[in-house]
Amino acid sequence: MLPCMNKKLFGMECPGCGTQRSVALLSQGEFWEAFKMYPAIYTTIPLFLLIFLHFVDKSRNYTKLIIIFAIVNALVMIFSYFYKQYLTFF
């Protein structure tokens, strides 16, 4: 696994920390563990699939769906980051 430079330099996890481990857990069939590791994994995968379709399938316009999924993904990432950083200490 690649190390998180933000965690190495500043001692804090970044909003994307856990993505690699979550993908590894998904590939092993550990769906709940993958969600606990990185909750945004289930919005990131469809976002990347839509981006891939956008470049492959030129007959359809996926721009609006990509924007919607990107916003939802960003919100899930931010919420889970703050939950992991601040609410798990209480």
PDB file with one MODEL, atoms N, CA, C and O in Angstrom:
MODEL        1
ATOM      1  N   MET A   1       0.831  -1.176   0.000  1.00  0.00           N
ATOM      2  CA  MET A   1       0.000   0.000   0.000  1.00  0.00           C
ATOM      3  C   MET A   1       0.883   1.249   0.000  1.00  0.00           C
ATOM      4  O   MET A   1       1.941   1.284   0.628  1.00  0.00           O
ATOM      5  N   LEU A   2       0.426   2.256  -0.710  1.00  0.00           N
ATOM      6  CA  LEU A   2       1.144   3.524  -0.723  1.00  0.00           C
ATOM      7  C   LEU A   2       0.870   4.282   0.571  1.00  0.00           C
ATOM      8  O   LEU A   2      -0.265   4.291   1.047  1.00  0.00           O
ATOM      9  N   PRO A   3       1.873   4.906   1.139  1.00  0.00           N
ATOM     10  CA  PRO A   3       1.655   5.666   2.373  1.00  0.00           C
ATOM     11  C   PRO A   3       0.968   7.003   2.073  1.00  0.00           C
ATOM     12  O   PRO A   3       1.117   7.561   0.986  1.00  0.00           O
ATOM     13  N   CYS A   4       0.232   7.491   3.036  1.00  0.00           N
ATOM     14  CA  CYS A   4      -0.425   8.793   2.916  1.00  0.00           C
ATOM     15  C   CYS A   4       0.588   9.870   3.308  1.00  0.00           C
ATOM     16  O   CYS A   4       1.055   9.910   4.446  1.00  0.00           O
ATOM     17  N   MET A   5       0.917  10.731   2.364  1.00  0.00           N
ATOM     18  CA  MET A   5       1.911  11.767   2.640  1.00  0.00           C
ATOM     19  C   MET A   5       1.386  12.789   3.653  1.00  0.00           C
ATOM     20  O   MET A   5       2.156  13.328   4.448  1.00  0.00           O
ATOM     21  N   ASN A   6       0.095  13.051   3.626  1.00  0.00           N
ATOM     22  CA  ASN A   6      -0.491  13.985   4.589  1.00  0.00           C
ATOM     23  C   ASN A   6      -0.321  13.459   6.013  1.00  0.00           C
ATOM     24  O   ASN A   6       0.006  14.212   6.931  1.00  0.00           O
ATOM     25  N   LYS A   7      -0.545  12.175   6.180  1.00  0.00           N
ATOM     26  CA  LYS A   7      -0.413  11.566   7.505  1.00  0.00           C
ATOM     27  C   LYS A   7       1.054  11.536   7.944  1.00  0.00           C
ATOM     28  O   LYS A   7       1.359  11.737   9.120  1.00  0.00           O
ATOM     29  N   LYS A   8       1.953  11.285   7.001  1.00  0.00           N
ATOM     30  CA  LYS A   8       3.378  11.265   7.344  1.00  0.00           C
ATOM     31  C   LYS A   8       3.888  12.655   7.705  1.00  0.00           C
ATOM     32  O   LYS A   8       4.666  12.812   8.646  1.00  0.00           O
ATOM     33  N   LEU A   9       3.448  13.664   6.954  1.00  0.00           N
ATOM     34  CA  LEU A   9       3.963  15.016   7.178  1.00  0.00           C
ATOM     35  C   LEU A   9       3.302  15.724   8.349  1.00  0.00           C
ATOM     36  O   LEU A   9       3.974  16.386   9.140  1.00  0.00           O
ATOM     37  N   PHE A  10       1.986  15.585   8.461  1.00  0.00           N
ATOM     38  CA  PHE A  10       1.237  16.356   9.447  1.00  0.00           C
ATOM     39  C   PHE A  10       0.672  15.531  10.600  1.00  0.00           C
ATOM     40  O   PHE A  10       0.197  16.091  11.588  1.00  0.00           O
ATOM     41  N   GLY A  11       0.720  14.214  10.481  1.00  0.00           N
ATOM     42  CA  GLY A  11       0.212  13.362  11.540  1.00  0.00           C
ATOM     43  C   GLY A  11      -1.300  13.225  11.562  1.00  0.00           C
ATOM     44  O   GLY A  11      -1.852  12.659  12.505  1.00  0.00           O
ATOM     45  N   MET A  12      -1.979  13.730  10.544  1.00  0.00           N
ATOM     46  CA  MET A  12      -3.442  13.626  10.436  1.00  0.00           C
ATOM     47  C   MET A  12      -3.799  12.915   9.142  1.00  0.00           C
ATOM     48  O   MET A  12      -3.123  13.071   8.126  1.00  0.00           O
ATOM     49  N   GLU A  13      -4.857  12.140   9.191  1.00  0.00           N
ATOM     50  CA  GLU A  13      -5.332  11.493   7.975  1.00  0.00           C
ATOM     51  C   GLU A  13      -5.951  12.526   7.044  1.00  0.00           C
ATOM     52  O   GLU A  13      -6.488  13.539   7.491  1.00  0.00           O
ATOM     53  N   CYS A  14      -5.870  12.258   5.746  1.00  0.00           N
ATOM     54  CA  CYS A  14      -6.527  13.126   4.767  1.00  0.00           C
ATOM     55  C   CYS A  14      -7.928  12.572   4.484  1.00  0.00           C
ATOM     56  O   CYS A  14      -8.232  11.454   4.901  1.00  0.00           O
ATOM     57  N   PRO A  15      -8.778  13.316   3.795  1.00  0.00           N
ATOM     58  CA  PRO A  15     -10.118  12.807   3.490  1.00  0.00           C
ATOM     59  C   PRO A  15     -10.127  11.549   2.622  1.00  0.00           C
ATOM     60  O   PRO A  15     -11.143  10.856   2.560  1.00  0.00           O
ATOM     61  N   GLY A  16      -9.028  11.246   1.959  1.00  0.00           N
ATOM     62  CA  GLY A  16      -8.972  10.060   1.113  1.00  0.00           C
ATOM     63  C   GLY A  16      -8.310   8.865   1.766  1.00  0.00           C
ATOM     64  O   GLY A  16      -8.190   7.807   1.150  1.00  0.00           O
ATOM     65  N   CYS A  17      -7.879   9.023   3.014  1.00  0.00           N
ATOM     66  CA  CYS A  17      -7.214   7.910   3.702  1.00  0.00           C
ATOM     67  C   CYS A  17      -8.181   6.741   3.867  1.00  0.00           C
ATOM     68  O   CYS A  17      -9.326   6.915   4.284  1.00  0.00           O
ATOM     69  N   GLY A  18      -7.710   5.576   3.539  1.00  0.00           N
ATOM     70  CA  GLY A  18      -8.519   4.375   3.644  1.00  0.00           C
ATOM     71  C   GLY A  18      -9.027   3.877   2.312  1.00  0.00           C
ATOM     72  O   GLY A  18      -9.620   2.801   2.242  1.00  0.00           O
ATOM     73  N   THR A  19      -8.805   4.644   1.241  1.00  0.00           N
ATOM     74  CA  THR A  19      -9.314   4.243  -0.068  1.00  0.00           C
ATOM     75  C   THR A  19      -8.667   2.946  -0.539  1.00  0.00           C
ATOM     76  O   THR A  19      -9.364   2.031  -0.977  1.00  0.00           O
ATOM     77  N   GLN A  20      -7.349   2.859  -0.455  1.00  0.00           N
ATOM     78  CA  GLN A  20      -6.658   1.654  -0.923  1.00  0.00           C
ATOM     79  C   GLN A  20      -7.074   0.422  -0.121  1.00  0.00           C
ATOM     80  O   GLN A  20      -7.333  -0.641  -0.685  1.00  0.00           O
ATOM     81  N   ARG A  21      -7.133   0.575   1.180  1.00  0.00           N
ATOM     82  CA  ARG A  21      -7.516  -0.567   2.018  1.00  0.00           C
ATOM     83  C   ARG A  21      -8.965  -0.952   1.767  1.00  0.00           C
ATOM     84  O   ARG A  21      -9.313  -2.132   1.816  1.00  0.00           O
ATOM     85  N   SER A  22      -9.816   0.042   1.498  1.00  0.00           N
ATOM     86  CA  SER A  22     -11.215  -0.231   1.223  1.00  0.00           C
ATOM     87  C   SER A  22     -11.379  -1.010  -0.093  1.00  0.00           C
ATOM     88  O   SER A  22     -12.177  -1.944  -0.174  1.00  0.00           O
ATOM     89  N   VAL A  23     -10.626  -0.619  -1.104  1.00  0.00           N
ATOM     90  CA  VAL A  23     -10.676  -1.347  -2.379  1.00  0.00           C
ATOM     91  C   VAL A  23     -10.166  -2.772  -2.188  1.00  0.00           C
ATOM     92  O   VAL A  23     -10.724  -3.715  -2.750  1.00  0.00           O
ATOM     93  N   ALA A  24      -9.110  -2.929  -1.398  1.00  0.00           N
ATOM     94  CA  ALA A  24      -8.594  -4.275  -1.120  1.00  0.00           C
ATOM     95  C   ALA A  24      -9.637  -5.115  -0.392  1.00  0.00           C
ATOM     96  O   ALA A  24      -9.809  -6.294  -0.699  1.00  0.00           O
ATOM     97  N   LEU A  25     -10.331  -4.515   0.569  1.00  0.00           N
ATOM     98  CA  LEU A  25     -11.376  -5.246   1.298  1.00  0.00           C
ATOM     99  C   LEU A  25     -12.542  -5.603   0.378  1.00  0.00           C
ATOM    100  O   LEU A  25     -13.110  -6.689   0.487  1.00  0.00           O
ATOM    101  N   LEU A  26     -12.900  -4.687  -0.530  1.00  0.00           N
ATOM    102  CA  LEU A  26     -13.967  -4.985  -1.494  1.00  0.00           C
ATOM    103  C   LEU A  26     -13.581  -6.160  -2.387  1.00  0.00           C
ATOM    104  O   LEU A  26     -14.409  -7.022  -2.683  1.00  0.00           O
ATOM    105  N   SER A  27     -12.337  -6.190  -2.808  1.00  0.00           N
ATOM    106  CA  SER A  27     -11.906  -7.291  -3.682  1.00  0.00           C
ATOM    107  C   SER A  27     -11.913  -8.629  -2.952  1.00  0.00           C
ATOM    108  O   SER A  27     -11.969  -9.679  -3.591  1.00  0.00           O
ATOM    109  N   GLN A  28     -11.857  -8.605  -1.631  1.00  0.00           N
ATOM    110  CA  GLN A  28     -11.920  -9.832  -0.840  1.00  0.00           C
ATOM    111  C   GLN A  28     -13.350 -10.173  -0.417  1.00  0.00           C
ATOM    112  O   GLN A  28     -13.580 -11.192   0.235  1.00  0.00           O
ATOM    113  N   GLY A  29     -14.311  -9.321  -0.787  1.00  0.00           N
ATOM    114  CA  GLY A  29     -15.704  -9.573  -0.452  1.00  0.00           C
ATOM    115  C   GLY A  29     -16.118  -9.052   0.911  1.00  0.00           C
ATOM    116  O   GLY A  29     -17.208  -9.376   1.381  1.00  0.00           O
ATOM    117  N   GLU A  30     -15.296  -8.272   1.547  1.00  0.00           N
ATOM    118  CA  GLU A  30     -15.592  -7.695   2.865  1.00  0.00           C
ATOM    119  C   GLU A  30     -16.283  -6.347   2.682  1.00  0.00           C
ATOM    120  O   GLU A  30     -15.652  -5.302   2.844  1.00  0.00           O
ATOM    121  N   PHE A  31     -17.564  -6.360   2.347  1.00  0.00           N
ATOM    122  CA  PHE A  31     -18.282  -5.145   1.992  1.00  0.00           C
ATOM    123  C   PHE A  31     -18.497  -4.219   3.187  1.00  0.00           C
ATOM    124  O   PHE A  31     -18.326  -3.007   3.059  1.00  0.00           O
ATOM    125  N   TRP A  32     -18.861  -4.754   4.325  1.00  0.00           N
ATOM    126  CA  TRP A  32     -19.092  -3.923   5.506  1.00  0.00           C
ATOM    127  C   TRP A  32     -17.785  -3.349   6.030  1.00  0.00           C
ATOM    128  O   TRP A  32     -17.729  -2.185   6.429  1.00  0.00           O
ATOM    129  N   GLU A  33     -16.742  -4.155   6.030  1.00  0.00           N
ATOM    130  CA  GLU A  33     -15.432  -3.683   6.480  1.00  0.00           C
ATOM    131  C   GLU A  33     -14.908  -2.582   5.547  1.00  0.00           C
ATOM    132  O   GLU A  33     -14.281  -1.624   6.000  1.00  0.00           O
ATOM    133  N   ALA A  34     -15.168  -2.724   4.255  1.00  0.00           N
ATOM    134  CA  ALA A  34     -14.759  -1.693   3.295  1.00  0.00           C
ATOM    135  C   ALA A  34     -15.493  -0.387   3.573  1.00  0.00           C
ATOM    136  O   ALA A  34     -14.904   0.690   3.491  1.00  0.00           O
ATOM    137  N   PHE A  35     -16.768  -0.483   3.899  1.00  0.00           N
ATOM    138  CA  PHE A  35     -17.534   0.717   4.223  1.00  0.00           C
ATOM    139  C   PHE A  35     -17.015   1.369   5.497  1.00  0.00           C
ATOM    140  O   PHE A  35     -16.904   2.593   5.565  1.00  0.00           O
ATOM    141  N   LYS A  36     -16.697   0.567   6.504  1.00  0.00           N
ATOM    142  CA  LYS A  36     -16.180   1.129   7.751  1.00  0.00           C
ATOM    143  C   LYS A  36     -14.810   1.774   7.541  1.00  0.00           C
ATOM    144  O   LYS A  36     -14.485   2.766   8.193  1.00  0.00           O
ATOM    145  N   MET A  37     -14.026   1.226   6.654  1.00  0.00           N
ATOM    146  CA  MET A  37     -12.700   1.773   6.390  1.00  0.00           C
ATOM    147  C   MET A  37     -12.793   3.103   5.646  1.00  0.00           C
ATOM    148  O   MET A  37     -12.086   4.054   5.977  1.00  0.00           O
ATOM    149  N   TYR A  38     -13.666   3.168   4.639  1.00  0.00           N
ATOM    150  CA  TYR A  38     -13.798   4.371   3.811  1.00  0.00           C
ATOM    151  C   TYR A  38     -15.223   4.422   3.256  1.00  0.00           C
ATOM    152  O   TYR A  38     -15.496   3.831   2.211  1.00  0.00           O
ATOM    153  N   PRO A  39     -16.132   5.117   3.939  1.00  0.00           N
ATOM    154  CA  PRO A  39     -17.543   5.116   3.529  1.00  0.00           C
ATOM    155  C   PRO A  39     -17.802   5.642   2.117  1.00  0.00           C
ATOM    156  O   PRO A  39     -18.795   5.263   1.496  1.00  0.00           O
ATOM    157  N   ALA A  40     -16.943   6.490   1.608  1.00  0.00           N
ATOM    158  CA  ALA A  40     -17.179   7.058   0.281  1.00  0.00           C
ATOM    159  C   ALA A  40     -16.841   6.094  -0.849  1.00  0.00           C
ATOM    160  O   ALA A  40     -16.963   6.459  -2.018  1.00  0.00           O
ATOM    161  N   ILE A  41     -16.423   4.882  -0.532  1.00  0.00           N
ATOM    162  CA  ILE A  41     -16.072   3.920  -1.575  1.00  0.00           C
ATOM    163  C   ILE A  41     -17.287   3.595  -2.448  1.00  0.00           C
ATOM    164  O   ILE A  41     -17.150   3.356  -3.648  1.00  0.00           O
ATOM    165  N   TYR A  42     -18.461   3.589  -1.846  1.00  0.00           N
ATOM    166  CA  TYR A  42     -19.665   3.225  -2.602  1.00  0.00           C
ATOM    167  C   TYR A  42     -20.224   4.385  -3.415  1.00  0.00           C
ATOM    168  O   TYR A  42     -21.168   4.188  -4.181  1.00  0.00           O
ATOM    169  N   THR A  43     -19.680   5.567  -3.276  1.00  0.00           N
ATOM    170  CA  THR A  43     -20.012   6.664  -4.193  1.00  0.00           C
ATOM    171  C   THR A  43     -18.855   6.935  -5.144  1.00  0.00           C
ATOM    172  O   THR A  43     -19.059   7.516  -6.210  1.00  0.00           O
ATOM    173  N   THR A  44     -17.658   6.528  -4.782  1.00  0.00           N
ATOM    174  CA  THR A  44     -16.493   6.740  -5.635  1.00  0.00           C
ATOM    175  C   THR A  44     -16.504   5.789  -6.829  1.00  0.00           C
ATOM    176  O   THR A  44     -16.181   6.191  -7.947  1.00  0.00           O
ATOM    177  N   ILE A  45     -16.868   4.555  -6.600  1.00  0.00           N
ATOM    178  CA  ILE A  45     -16.868   3.572  -7.686  1.00  0.00           C
ATOM    179  C   ILE A  45     -17.846   3.958  -8.799  1.00  0.00           C
ATOM    180  O   ILE A  45     -17.451   3.951  -9.965  1.00  0.00           O
ATOM    181  N   PRO A  46     -19.116   4.299  -8.489  1.00  0.00           N
ATOM    182  CA  PRO A  46     -20.003   4.728  -9.581  1.00  0.00           C
ATOM    183  C   PRO A  46     -19.526   6.020 -10.259  1.00  0.00           C
ATOM    184  O   PRO A  46     -19.730   6.201 -11.460  1.00  0.00           O
ATOM    185  N   LEU A  47     -18.897   6.909  -9.496  1.00  0.00           N
ATOM    186  CA  LEU A  47     -18.370   8.138 -10.096  1.00  0.00           C
ATOM    187  C   LEU A  47     -17.304   7.805 -11.136  1.00  0.00           C
ATOM    188  O   LEU A  47     -17.331   8.348 -12.241  1.00  0.00           O
ATOM    189  N   PHE A  48     -16.375   6.930 -10.801  1.00  0.00           N
ATOM    190  CA  PHE A  48     -15.341   6.554 -11.757  1.00  0.00           C
ATOM    191  C   PHE A  48     -15.915   5.781 -12.942  1.00  0.00           C
ATOM    192  O   PHE A  48     -15.425   5.918 -14.063  1.00  0.00           O
ATOM    193  N   LEU A  49     -16.947   4.973 -12.705  1.00  0.00           N
ATOM    194  CA  LEU A  49     -17.599   4.285 -13.825  1.00  0.00           C
ATOM    195  C   LEU A  49     -18.270   5.274 -14.774  1.00  0.00           C
ATOM    196  O   LEU A  49     -18.212   5.110 -15.993  1.00  0.00           O
ATOM    197  N   LEU A  50     -18.901   6.293 -14.216  1.00  0.00           N
ATOM    198  CA  LEU A  50     -19.524   7.317 -15.063  1.00  0.00           C
ATOM    199  C   LEU A  50     -18.476   8.109 -15.838  1.00  0.00           C
ATOM    200  O   LEU A  50     -18.688   8.429 -17.007  1.00  0.00           O
ATOM    201  N   ILE A  51     -17.367   8.423 -15.215  1.00  0.00           N
ATOM    202  CA  ILE A  51     -16.291   9.128 -15.920  1.00  0.00           C
ATOM    203  C   ILE A  51     -15.743   8.267 -17.046  1.00  0.00           C
ATOM    204  O   ILE A  51     -15.472   8.764 -18.140  1.00  0.00           O
ATOM    205  N   PHE A  52     -15.580   6.976 -16.780  1.00  0.00           N
ATOM    206  CA  PHE A  52     -15.129   6.052 -17.816  1.00  0.00           C
ATOM    207  C   PHE A  52     -16.135   6.009 -18.976  1.00  0.00           C
ATOM    208  O   PHE A  52     -15.741   6.077 -20.140  1.00  0.00           O
ATOM    209  N   LEU A  53     -17.421   5.897 -18.659  1.00  0.00           N
ATOM    210  CA  LEU A  53     -18.452   5.884 -19.705  1.00  0.00           C
ATOM    211  C   LEU A  53     -18.468   7.184 -20.496  1.00  0.00           C
ATOM    212  O   LEU A  53     -18.709   7.178 -21.703  1.00  0.00           O
ATOM    213  N   HIS A  54     -18.217   8.278 -19.828  1.00  0.00           N
ATOM    214  CA  HIS A  54     -18.199   9.584 -20.489  1.00  0.00           C
ATOM    215  C   HIS A  54     -17.135   9.626 -21.597  1.00  0.00           C
ATOM    216  O   HIS A  54     -17.354  10.224 -22.650  1.00  0.00           O
ATOM    217  N   PHE A  55     -15.995   8.994 -21.353  1.00  0.00           N
ATOM    218  CA  PHE A  55     -14.932   8.990 -22.347  1.00  0.00           C
ATOM    219  C   PHE A  55     -15.123   7.910 -23.404  1.00  0.00           C
ATOM    220  O   PHE A  55     -14.673   8.075 -24.538  1.00  0.00           O
ATOM    221  N   VAL A  56     -15.782   6.811 -23.054  1.00  0.00           N
ATOM    222  CA  VAL A  56     -15.939   5.703 -23.994  1.00  0.00           C
ATOM    223  C   VAL A  56     -17.186   5.883 -24.866  1.00  0.00           C
ATOM    224  O   VAL A  56     -17.117   5.727 -26.085  1.00  0.00           O
ATOM    225  N   ASP A  57     -18.315   6.207 -24.250  1.00  0.00           N
ATOM    226  CA  ASP A  57     -19.595   6.312 -24.959  1.00  0.00           C
ATOM    227  C   ASP A  57     -19.854   7.772 -25.321  1.00  0.00           C
ATOM    228  O   ASP A  57     -20.380   8.537 -24.513  1.00  0.00           O
ATOM    229  N   LYS A  58     -19.483   8.144 -26.529  1.00  0.00           N
ATOM    230  CA  LYS A  58     -19.641   9.540 -26.963  1.00  0.00           C
ATOM    231  C   LYS A  58     -21.070   9.860 -27.412  1.00  0.00           C
ATOM    232  O   LYS A  58     -21.388  11.023 -27.657  1.00  0.00           O
ATOM    233  N   SER A  59     -21.933   8.848 -27.522  1.00  0.00           N
ATOM    234  CA  SER A  59     -23.290   9.097 -27.992  1.00  0.00           C
ATOM    235  C   SER A  59     -24.200   9.668 -26.901  1.00  0.00           C
ATOM    236  O   SER A  59     -25.259  10.216 -27.207  1.00  0.00           O
ATOM    237  N   ARG A  60     -23.798   9.545 -25.638  1.00  0.00           N
ATOM    238  CA  ARG A  60     -24.605  10.059 -24.525  1.00  0.00           C
ATOM    239  C   ARG A  60     -23.811  11.099 -23.747  1.00  0.00           C
ATOM    240  O   ARG A  60     -22.580  11.114 -23.758  1.00  0.00           O
ATOM    241  N   ASN A  61     -24.554  11.962 -23.077  1.00  0.00           N
ATOM    242  CA  ASN A  61     -23.932  12.997 -22.271  1.00  0.00           C
ATOM    243  C   ASN A  61     -24.089  12.635 -20.792  1.00  0.00           C
ATOM    244  O   ASN A  61     -25.204  12.602 -20.270  1.00  0.00           O
ATOM    245  N   TYR A  62     -22.982  12.368 -20.133  1.00  0.00           N
ATOM    246  CA  TYR A  62     -22.985  11.962 -18.732  1.00  0.00           C
ATOM    247  C   TYR A  62     -22.592  13.104 -17.794  1.00  0.00           C
ATOM    248  O   TYR A  62     -22.384  12.878 -16.602  1.00  0.00           O
ATOM    249  N   THR A  63     -22.491  14.311 -18.313  1.00  0.00           N
ATOM    250  CA  THR A  63     -21.972  15.427 -17.526  1.00  0.00           C
ATOM    251  C   THR A  63     -22.797  15.703 -16.281  1.00  0.00           C
ATOM    252  O   THR A  63     -22.233  15.876 -15.201  1.00  0.00           O
ATOM    253  N   LYS A  64     -24.112  15.747 -16.404  1.00  0.00           N
ATOM    254  CA  LYS A  64     -24.955  16.044 -15.244  1.00  0.00           C
ATOM    255  C   LYS A  64     -24.842  14.951 -14.176  1.00  0.00           C
ATOM    256  O   LYS A  64     -24.766  15.252 -12.985  1.00  0.00           O
ATOM    257  N   LEU A  65     -24.832  13.696 -14.600  1.00  0.00           N
ATOM    258  CA  LEU A  65     -24.679  12.591 -13.642  1.00  0.00           C
ATOM    259  C   LEU A  65     -23.323  12.640 -12.950  1.00  0.00           C
ATOM    260  O   LEU A  65     -23.221  12.376 -11.752  1.00  0.00           O
ATOM    261  N   ILE A  66     -22.286  12.977 -13.704  1.00  0.00           N
ATOM    262  CA  ILE A  66     -20.951  13.068 -13.107  1.00  0.00           C
ATOM    263  C   ILE A  66     -20.914  14.172 -12.068  1.00  0.00           C
ATOM    264  O   ILE A  66     -20.337  13.993 -10.996  1.00  0.00           O
ATOM    265  N   ILE A  67     -21.519  15.308 -12.367  1.00  0.00           N
ATOM    266  CA  ILE A  67     -21.545  16.420 -11.409  1.00  0.00           C
ATOM    267  C   ILE A  67     -22.313  16.027 -10.153  1.00  0.00           C
ATOM    268  O   ILE A  67     -21.868  16.308  -9.041  1.00  0.00           O
ATOM    269  N   ILE A  68     -23.463  15.378 -10.322  1.00  0.00           N
ATOM    270  CA  ILE A  68     -24.266  14.957  -9.167  1.00  0.00           C
ATOM    271  C   ILE A  68     -23.489  13.957  -8.310  1.00  0.00           C
ATOM    272  O   ILE A  68     -23.426  14.100  -7.089  1.00  0.00           O
ATOM    273  N   PHE A  69     -22.896  12.944  -8.950  1.00  0.00           N
ATOM    274  CA  PHE A  69     -22.136  11.948  -8.192  1.00  0.00           C
ATOM    275  C   PHE A  69     -20.894  12.556  -7.546  1.00  0.00           C
ATOM    276  O   PHE A  69     -20.502  12.143  -6.455  1.00  0.00           O
ATOM    277  N   ALA A  70     -20.272  13.531  -8.206  1.00  0.00           N
ATOM    278  CA  ALA A  70     -19.093  14.183  -7.620  1.00  0.00           C
ATOM    279  C   ALA A  70     -19.483  14.974  -6.375  1.00  0.00           C
ATOM    280  O   ALA A  70     -18.754  14.963  -5.383  1.00  0.00           O
ATOM    281  N   ILE A  71     -20.615  15.655  -6.416  1.00  0.00           N
ATOM    282  CA  ILE A  71     -21.081  16.407  -5.244  1.00  0.00           C
ATOM    283  C   ILE A  71     -21.435  15.461  -4.106  1.00  0.00           C
ATOM    284  O   ILE A  71     -21.049  15.694  -2.961  1.00  0.00           O
ATOM    285  N   VAL A  72     -22.166  14.398  -4.412  1.00  0.00           N
ATOM    286  CA  VAL A  72     -22.530  13.424  -3.383  1.00  0.00           C
ATOM    287  C   VAL A  72     -21.276  12.775  -2.806  1.00  0.00           C
ATOM    288  O   VAL A  72     -21.168  12.593  -1.593  1.00  0.00           O
ATOM    289  N   ASN A  73     -20.335  12.430  -3.671  1.00  0.00           N
ATOM    290  CA  ASN A  73     -19.093  11.815  -3.212  1.00  0.00           C
ATOM    291  C   ASN A  73     -18.314  12.770  -2.308  1.00  0.00           C
ATOM    292  O   ASN A  73     -17.794  12.355  -1.272  1.00  0.00           O
ATOM    293  N   ALA A  74     -18.232  14.031  -2.686  1.00  0.00           N
ATOM    294  CA  ALA A  74     -17.522  15.015  -1.863  1.00  0.00           C
ATOM    295  C   ALA A  74     -18.200  15.183  -0.504  1.00  0.00           C
ATOM    296  O   ALA A  74     -17.521  15.277   0.519  1.00  0.00           O
ATOM    297  N   LEU A  75     -19.515  15.221  -0.488  1.00  0.00           N
ATOM    298  CA  LEU A  75     -20.231  15.345   0.783  1.00  0.00           C
ATOM    299  C   LEU A  75     -20.007  14.137   1.685  1.00  0.00           C
ATOM    300  O   LEU A  75     -19.800  14.285   2.890  1.00  0.00           O
ATOM    301  N   VAL A  76     -20.049  12.954   1.107  1.00  0.00           N
ATOM    302  CA  VAL A  76     -19.808  11.739   1.898  1.00  0.00           C
ATOM    303  C   VAL A  76     -18.377  11.724   2.420  1.00  0.00           C
ATOM    304  O   VAL A  76     -18.136  11.359   3.571  1.00  0.00           O
ATOM    305  N   MET A  77     -17.424  12.120   1.573  1.00  0.00           N
ATOM    306  CA  MET A  77     -16.025  12.165   2.002  1.00  0.00           C
ATOM    307  C   MET A  77     -15.827  13.152   3.155  1.00  0.00           C
ATOM    308  O   MET A  77     -15.160  12.835   4.140  1.00  0.00           O
ATOM    309  N   ILE A  78     -16.401  14.335   3.032  1.00  0.00           N
ATOM    310  CA  ILE A  78     -16.234  15.361   4.065  1.00  0.00           C
ATOM    311  C   ILE A  78     -16.906  14.934   5.362  1.00  0.00           C
ATOM    312  O   ILE A  78     -16.320  15.064   6.437  1.00  0.00           O
ATOM    313  N   PHE A  79     -18.132  14.427   5.270  1.00  0.00           N
ATOM    314  CA  PHE A  79     -18.836  14.002   6.472  1.00  0.00           C
ATOM    315  C   PHE A  79     -18.088  12.862   7.161  1.00  0.00           C
ATOM    316  O   PHE A  79     -17.900  12.895   8.377  1.00  0.00           O
ATOM    317  N   SER A  80     -17.662  11.858   6.398  1.00  0.00           N
ATOM    318  CA  SER A  80     -16.975  10.725   7.019  1.00  0.00           C
ATOM    319  C   SER A  80     -15.621  11.136   7.572  1.00  0.00           C
ATOM    320  O   SER A  80     -15.183  10.587   8.584  1.00  0.00           O
ATOM    321  N   TYR A  81     -14.940  12.094   6.931  1.00  0.00           N
ATOM    322  CA  TYR A  81     -13.663  12.586   7.444  1.00  0.00           C
ATOM    323  C   TYR A  81     -13.845  13.255   8.795  1.00  0.00           C
ATOM    324  O   TYR A  81     -13.114  12.958   9.740  1.00  0.00           O
ATOM    325  N   PHE A  82     -14.816  14.157   8.893  1.00  0.00           N
ATOM    326  CA  PHE A  82     -15.053  14.842  10.160  1.00  0.00           C
ATOM    327  C   PHE A  82     -15.575  13.880  11.223  1.00  0.00           C
ATOM    328  O   PHE A  82     -15.250  14.025  12.402  1.00  0.00           O
ATOM    329  N   TYR A  83     -16.366  12.918  10.825  1.00  0.00           N
ATOM    330  CA  TYR A  83     -16.834  11.914  11.781  1.00  0.00           C
ATOM    331  C   TYR A  83     -15.661  11.118  12.336  1.00  0.00           C
ATOM    332  O   TYR A  83     -15.547  10.913  13.544  1.00  0.00           O
ATOM    333  N   LYS A  84     -14.790  10.671  11.430  1.00  0.00           N
ATOM    334  CA  LYS A  84     -13.647   9.867  11.849  1.00  0.00           C
ATOM    335  C   LYS A  84     -12.668  10.678  12.717  1.00  0.00           C
ATOM    336  O   LYS A  84     -12.117  10.158  13.687  1.00  0.00           O
ATOM    337  N   GLN A  85     -12.461  11.940  12.365  1.00  0.00           N
ATOM    338  CA  GLN A  85     -11.480  12.758  13.068  1.00  0.00           C
ATOM    339  C   GLN A  85     -11.978  13.291  14.408  1.00  0.00           C
ATOM    340  O   GLN A  85     -11.235  13.297  15.390  1.00  0.00           O
ATOM    341  N   TYR A  86     -13.228  13.736  14.452  1.00  0.00           N
ATOM    342  CA  TYR A  86     -13.681  14.484  15.606  1.00  0.00           C
ATOM    343  C   TYR A  86     -14.728  13.787  16.457  1.00  0.00           C
ATOM    344  O   TYR A  86     -14.729  13.951  17.677  1.00  0.00           O
ATOM    345  N   LEU A  87     -15.612  13.023  15.855  1.00  0.00           N
ATOM    346  CA  LEU A  87     -16.698  12.433  16.626  1.00  0.00           C
ATOM    347  C   LEU A  87     -16.343  11.076  17.234  1.00  0.00           C
ATOM    348  O   LEU A  87     -17.015  10.624  18.160  1.00  0.00           O
ATOM    349  N   THR A  88     -15.303  10.425  16.728  1.00  0.00           N
ATOM    350  CA  THR A  88     -14.950   9.140  17.299  1.00  0.00           C
ATOM    351  C   THR A  88     -14.139   9.281  18.584  1.00  0.00           C
ATOM    352  O   THR A  88     -13.928   8.295  19.290  1.00  0.00           O
ATOM    353  N   PHE A  89     -13.685  10.482  18.895  1.00  0.00           N
ATOM    354  CA  PHE A  89     -12.930  10.708  20.128  1.00  0.00           C
ATOM    355  C   PHE A  89     -13.829  10.877  21.329  1.00  0.00           C
ATOM    356  O   PHE A  89     -13.368  10.741  22.462  1.00  0.00           O
ATOM    357  N   PHE A  90     -15.086  11.169  21.117  1.00  0.00           N
ATOM    358  CA  PHE A  90     -15.995  11.421  22.236  1.00  0.00           C
ATOM    359  C   PHE A  90     -16.643  10.159  22.734  1.00  0.00           C
ATOM    360  O   PHE A  90     -17.437  10.202  23.674  1.00  0.00           O
TER     361      PHE A  90
ENDMDL
END
